Amino acid sequence: MANSNIAIETHDCFPFDPKWNEPLRFFAESNQSASVFNLSGKQKIEEKEPLVSYSFQDKKWFAGRYIGSIHFTYNKSDYSINIKPRFGDPVLLKMFEELFNIKFSSGTSSFKTNDNSYYLKLLISFIWLQKLANANRHGLPRVKLIHTNESYTVKGKLLISPSIAPWHETGKVVSARKDQFFDQVVIKILFQAYCILKKEYQLGQLKIPVNALDAIHNIENQTSGNSFINQHEYQTIKYHPIYQCYKDVVDFSWQIIQSQPGYNSQSNKSNVSGFFLDMAEIWECYVRAIMKKYFLARGWQITASQYEVYSQKFYGRKIIPDIVMKKDNDFCVFDAKYKNMQFRPGFTDFDRDDFFQIHTYISYLQTIGNVVLGGLIYPIAENKSIVDISPSPLYGSELSNTHFVVDGPEVKTQSIETSQLFSNISNHMIAFISDNDKGALTSQIS
């Protein structure tokens, strides 16, 4: 009989205990994977990285940027890899409060349970409810289908050829008309996700918003049959513009369905189950929300951040900065990087690709406007006063009006107010991106 509940635990971006090297190596080499939930609706935040990887420099296995758990079997024993947020649950919940404009009760800051994925399941259930409530503006999605009718009266458009035989035999004619029906593919996906969340993801413990509750009741009433939706049906969903708002919750529901053990044949064969949240995505969404909160009142707008370069050439491609702020003809551009920044010299804490990528974004935006500031924003656990983090003229040239910065909020592993979580960078950047001197750099940095 296989042993159970052998837990391998660490925090994201942290090393594992060397005693787990062999099962971790097996897990990495077997190329097993779990579902990674996409919270923002963006198809791509960063290139995916392995859940675990080996550092030859440190001679240790490290967790990636994901939090969650996965279960697998190795050498006739059952293992679970549990990766927790490195700044602690309270900070993660504060981020979600800012992202979704909600307030968790004090009791949720530390869940009393042995299930390491318990709070993640609650968060996923909550996010699904919020997405469903936001989508339910015009009722459940409907589609127009052609309905044929054979009767003594014409209902819609008369179909002459199909009517010839029945008219001679019974005096009836065949007609067709377009009727609106509930989109059963969408409804079944939402219903299946709801059933999974209610059974496996603690949805019953949450207060359901009125809009979401109304949608759930309608979904239950309109669901016909117990058949499951396949990948092809999901990929061919077409949304009428009035129901386009449902795409986000349907895509999220599809991820929930796919995360179930046995759904994916490869996962079923390898006896793997589990799910993760991408902290890089959460961090990017959080930083964007905070930047919007602080700078909107000062005239800066978070703007579209996808640009096509060399569009007429075979090597044309898109560049996608994480955050672009615009005010008149002035720009600020940032990439939010969820990495372990300790401000060590050289490229130890951030890789060359990140460094050159943000400079590419700055250079492009300089062709369409005036770039005030660009840089990389990290979550920082160490005291950043050990180095000079003030913005520097681009490339270190005193002739440049554009400045570059590597900075970030000091995130403490304790329960703190959201405003405090970001305050030690916000005042600094507000002073730098000054409203009183439009497009110019302030001479003093607080």
N, C-alpha and C positions, 0 to 999 in steps of 0.2 A: 504494500500500500504506500502511496506517495505521501511524503510529509507535507503539511500544509502550513500556510501563514509564516513563511520565512520572509521577513520584510527587510528589504535593502533600502535604506533611507538616507536622504541628504536634502540640501536646498538647491534651488536653481543656480547654475553657474558655479557650484561648489564641488569639491572632490568627494568621492565615495571612500569609505573605509577600505583599505587594501585587501582585507580578508574576503571581500566579495569580487575579487578580480576575475576568478574563473567563470562564475555565472554571468557576470557583466560582459566578459569577452564572448561567451556563447550567445548572449542576447544580441550583441552588436553584429556578430558575424552571421547570425541567422536572418538578418535583415527584417526583423519583425517590427511592426509599427502599430500605433493606435490612432484613433481619430483625434484630430486637433480642431477644436471648435473655432470658427471664424466669427468674431463678435461684431465687427464693424461693417460687414457687407463688402469690404474691399477684397478682391480676389487674391491680391498679393501684397503683403506688407514687406517681407524680406524673403530672401531665398531660404528654403527650409534647411534646417540643420539637424543632425542626428539627435535623438533623445539622450544618448550617452556617447562619449568619445574619449579616446585615450590620448593623453599628453605625453609624448616621449621626453619632453624637456623636464616635466615634473614627475614622470614615471607613475602617473595616477590616472584613474578613470574619473572623468568629470561629467556632471549633469549639464544638459544644454539649457536653453532659456525657457523651457516649458515647465508647467506645474501640473500635477495630477498623478495618476497611478496606472500601472499596467501589470497584468498577471501573465506568467508564462511558466512552462515546465522545463526543468533542466535536470538531467541525471536522476530521473524518477522522483524529483521533488518539486513542489509547487512554490514558486517565488512571486513576490510582488516588488516592483520598483516604485517607491513613493517619493515624489519630489515636491517639496514644500516651498512657498515663497520665501526668499532669503531675508526680506524685511519684515516678515511676520504677517499673520492674518489681519491684525487691525489696520495696517497700512494698506493692504490689498482692498479691504472693505472701504476705506476712505477713498481710494481711487474709484471704486465702483459707485460710491455715493456721488462723486463729482461727475462721472460719466453719464449716469442715468437720473441725476437730480432726485435722489431718494435719500432717506435716512434710515439706516439700520438701527434696530433697537440695541441697547447696550449689551443685551444677552447674547447677541449674535457675534460679538467680537471674539468670543472664544467658545467654540462648540464643544459640549461635553459628550464626546463620542469616541469610540475606537476606530471608526471608519475615517481614514485620512482624506477621502474624497467627499465627505459629507457636505462640507460648506461649499465645495465646488459645484456639487449637484444642486444645492439650493440656489447658487448664483445663476446657473444655467437655466433653472426653472424660472427664476425671476426675470432674466433677460428675455426668455421666450414669451412670457406673459406681457412684458412691456412692448415687445415687437408686435405681438398680436393686437394689443390694445391700440397701438398707433396705426395699424393697418386697417382696423375695422371702422372705416369712415363712411363707407357707402354699402355696408353689408358684405356678405360673402361674394367672391368672384363668380360671375356668370359668363357663359359663352352662348353664342348664337348657333343653333343647330337646325338643319332642315328636317322638318317633320312632315311625312307624307300621310295622306288621309284618303280612304276610299269610302265615299258616301254619296247620297243623292244630291248634295249641294257642294258647290265649290268653296273650299276654304283656303284662300291664298291664290296661288297661280295654278291654272289648269294645265295638267300634263297630258297632252293630246295623245301621243303614241301609247303610253301605258293605260289610257282610258278606253281604248277601242274595244278590247275584249270584254272587260267587265260591263261596259255600257250595253253591249249587245246581249249579254247573258242576264244581267240583273238590273240594268238601268242606272248603275252607279258610275261615277267618274272618279279619277284619281287626281288629287291636287296636292300642292306642297306649299308650305309656308315656313318662314324662319321664326322659331320660338327661342326664348331665352331659358336656359337651364343652368342650374348650379354646376360649376366646374368640378366634376367628381374626382379628377386627378388631384387638384389642389386640396379639396376637402378631405380626401382619404389620407394625404400626406400629413395634413394638420391633425387629423384624428389619431393617426398612428403615433405621431410625436406626443400628443397629449396623453395617450394611454401609457406610453413609456415613461413620461415625466411623472405621471400620477403614481405609477407603480414603483419606479426605480429611483426617481430624482427628487423625492420629498416635496413635490408640488403642493400636496394637500396641506402642508404646514404654512403656506404663504397666503396672504390676503390677496384675493384676485381682483384686479381693477374692474370697474363696471363694464367698460368697453370690451375687455377680454372675456368677462363672464358671459356677456351677450353673445359674443362670437362662438364661445364654446358650446352654449346651448343650441345655437343654430347649426353648428358642425355636427353635434350629436343627432339632431333631428333630420339632417339632410344626408347623412352618410348612408349609402346603400351598399349592401354586400360586405363581405369580409376579405375580399381579394387585396393583395398587396400590390403596390405600385413598383414597377421595375425602372431601371436606370434610363431606358429609352423614353418611357412615358414622362419621367421627370424632366429630361433634357429637352423635350419637345413642348413644354408648357409655353403658351403664348398669353401675355397679359394685355387686356384692353387698357388703354391709358388711364381710365378711371380706377382700375384695380392694380396698377403698377406698384402701389405701396405694399402689396402683399408679397412681392418677390423676396424681400429681405427675410420675412418670417418663414416663408416656404423653404428657402435655401437653408436657413438655420434648422428647421424641422427635419430636412433631409439629412443633415449632419447627425442629428440625434438618432434617427432611424439607423443610419449606417454604423453608428458607434456600438450598436447592440452586438453581443457575442453571437457568432454564427451567421450574421448577415452577410459578411464578406467571406467567400469560399476559402480564400487564402488564410484568413484569420481563423476560420473554423478548423482548417486542416492543421494549423500550427498551434491550436489551442491557446490563442492569445485574446485577451480582452482588456479594455481600458480606454481612457480618454484623457486629453490634456487641454489646457489653455495656454496660448502663446503669450508669454509675458512681454515680448517685444511689441506685439500688437496692442496689448493693454497699455503699455507705457506710451506708445505713440499716440493712441487715442486720448490718454489722460493729459499728456503735455499739450496736445492741440486744444483740448477743452479749457485748460488753464490759461493758455496764451490768449484764447478768444475772450475769456472772462476778464483778463486784466487789460487787454489792449483795445477791445471793441469800443469802450467809452472814450478812448483817446484817438478815435478816428481810424484805427487800423482794422482792416477786414481780412479774415482768413479766406484766401482765394483759391481758385482751381490750381492744382499743383501737378498737372500732367502736360508736358510739352513735347511736340514732335520736332526733331531736328533732322536736317538733311532729307526732308520728305520726298524730294524728287530723285534721290539717289538710291542705289541698291543697298547701301549700308545705312539707310535712314532707320531711325529708331526713336523710341519714346524715353524721355527722362522724367522721373517721378520723385521730386523731393517730398519729404514727409510733411513739412509745414512751410507755406509761403504766406507772408502777410504783406498787404499792399495798402498804401495811403497815397492818393494822388499818383505821382510817378515814382514814388519811393517803394523799395522792396526790402523785406527781411526774409531770409531763408534759413531753415534749420532741418537737420536730421536728428531724430530722437533715437538714441542707441541704448538698448538695455544690456549693458555690459558692466563688468566689475571694475569701475574706475577708481583708482587709488592715486592718480596723478604721479605715477612713476615716470622718470625721464624716458625719452625715446618713444618707440611705438609699442611698448609693453602692454599698455592698457587699451589702446585702440589700434586697429590694424591699418595698414597702408591704404587698403581699398576704401575704408570709411573716409580717411583723410582726403584722398584725391577725388572721391565722389562728391563731397560737399563743395570742393573748389570748382568742380565742373558745373554744379548748379549755380554757384555764384557767378562764374564767367558767363553762363548763358543769360542769366537775368540782367547782367550788365549790358547786354545787347538790346534790351527792350526797356530799360529804365535805370534808375539810380539805386544801387544796392547799398543800403546803410549798414547792415550787419548780417553776417552769416556765421553758422557754426554748428557744433555738435553738442547735444544735450543728453547728459547721462544722469542716472540716479546715483547719488554719491553717499556712501556710508562713512567715509573718512573725513577728517577735517581738511577742507581744501585751502585753508590759510597757509598750508606748508609751501605753497607755490604761488607764483604770480598768475592769477587767472583773469586779469583785466584784458579787455579786447585789444588786439594788436592790429595795426594797419595790415591790410592784405599782403601776404608774402613778406611781411616785415618791412615793406617799403613805406617810408614816411611821406612819399608823394601820393599815396593812395587815400582816397576819401572813404573807401570801403574798409570795414573792419571785420576781423575774424575772431571767434571766441570758442573755447572748449570749456563748458561750464555745466552746471546742473544743480538741482536742489539737493541739500543734504537730507536724505531720508533716514529717519530714526526708526529703529525697531521697537516702537512703542505706540500706544494710542495717543494720537494728537489730532488737533483740529486740521481740516484740510487747508485752511488759509495758512497755517503755520508750516505745513508740509512744503509749500512752495515759496514762502515769503523771502527766504534768504537768496533767491535768485530774482524774484519779481522786481523788488525795489532797485536792484542793480540794473536790470534791463530797462525798466521804466526811465531811470535816470539817463541811460545811454540813448534810448530812442525817444528823444525829447520832443514834446509837442510845441514847446516854446521856441524852438529853433528848427523849423521845418527842413527836413532833409539833411540837417547838419549834425555833427557829432558834438555832444556836450564835452566841455573841457574837464569836468570832474566826474568821477564815477564814485557813487556812494558805496 
